[in-house]
Amino acid sequence: MAQYRSCPNCNGDIKLEASFCLDCGISVPTLSADLSSVGFFQAIKLGFVGCFNFRGRSRRSEFWRWILFLIVILLIPYVGWSLGLILMLPNIAITTRRLHDTGRSGWWQLWMAIYGTIATGIAGFAVVIGLFVLGSNTILAGMLFSVGALGFFVLFVLIIIWIVWLVEEGDEGSNRYGPNPKLSV
């Protein structure tokens, strides 16, 4: 299957090996190397530089190396969670760009957070109340544990969907959020 990149002049699709755009005729440098990988420190730099950039697209390598950096930061004793809160905005921005790479809106983060919070709240509430009534009313406790299990199941499904979306390869050519970052010159 042919790979495409975006024309810098008209934003049209150009085959990777082409030397000019068929739409506007501009000469473009030939690209044969796959620019798909971003190094660990480059991903961290891109995360900080783009912390207010909610437009465009981010590669999988950029996103997952940023996530690795975030996990390492969160594991630092005493200060990790504080630094994690500071890094929330860059994390939202890079996740938005990663979703854009797959053709999805960055607003999906908000919906996933809302549904995940609701599912967790329902599950936790049902289990805690179920534990309180366990000795006096086993039928009610069983029903509450079932509701809790359903809430945790919904949360599990949301997490699986989220991971699949973030692991998924980005759109091959340009999409409505910009050119393919793998093929940009």
Secondary structure as UniProt FT lines:
FT   STRAND          4..6
FT   TURN            8..10
FT   STRAND          13..15
FT   TURN            16..17
FT   TURN            22..24
FT   HELIX           40..49
FT   TURN            50..52
FT   HELIX           60..74
FT   TURN            77..79
FT   HELIX           80..86
FT   HELIX           88..101
FT   TURN            102..103
FT   TURN            106..107
FT   HELIX           108..133
FT   TURN            134..136
FT   HELIX           138..167
FT   TURN            176..177
FT   TURN            181..183
//
